[in-house]
Amino acid sequence: MKTSIKKVALTLFAVGTLTYANAQKIAHIDLDSLIGLMPETKTAKDVAQAYLKDLEKTMSSMENEFQTKYQDYLANETTMSDLVKKTRGEELQSLQTRIQDFKGQAQQDYQKKYGELTAPIMDKAKKGIEAVAKELGYKYALDTSSGNVLYSESSDDILVPVKKKLDTMPLAVIPGTNSAPKNNTPKGGGTPPKPNGGK
């Protein structure tokens, strides 16, 4: 008797759980596409590009200094004393190490800067998604651009209503800019361009 009551209770619980799960509305959105449609993205990319060019200018100056000193070393090596040759060699080695260190630091610095520039854009996008999901009664909104969704039942794409919602919201303030971005629709997503060909 107790066993049959447990079976009935478990069956009712399972049916209730399935009914509850089926009642959950699920939506999906390509977050990268949404970010690419936001006018703030172009502003952030422009600021990041200017920042990158400044880093590359310093890198180029250091490399030119190395090349000049190296060519001078080669041209005068035969007339140098052992002490001068050793000192110049150590100087070149030190400069080369500084260049390598700067490259690594510049890459990290650029990625950090890009993250700071895009953080307000991501925050605004998430607020827009949350607002639309609540308005339309969705319990979950999955990001299809991340590729983490291995399987899902059919769901509604909310990219268009979220974009409309974002158009009614104030533009995100991008750090380091003096004015609000123009309302032009940029192409591309939120991935930073690689500095100096990925070097």
Buried (B, 14 or more C-beta within 10 A) or exposed (E): EEEEEEEEEEEEEEEEEEEEEEEEEBBBBBBBBBBBBBBBBBBBBBBBBEBBEEBBEEBEEBBEEBEEBBEEBEEEEEEBEEEEBEEBEEEBEEBBEEBEEBBEEBBEBBEEBBEBBBBBBBEBBBBBBBBBBEEBEBEEBBBBBEEEEEEEEEBEEBBEBBBEBBEEEEBBEBEEBEEBBEEEEBEBBBEBEEBBEEE
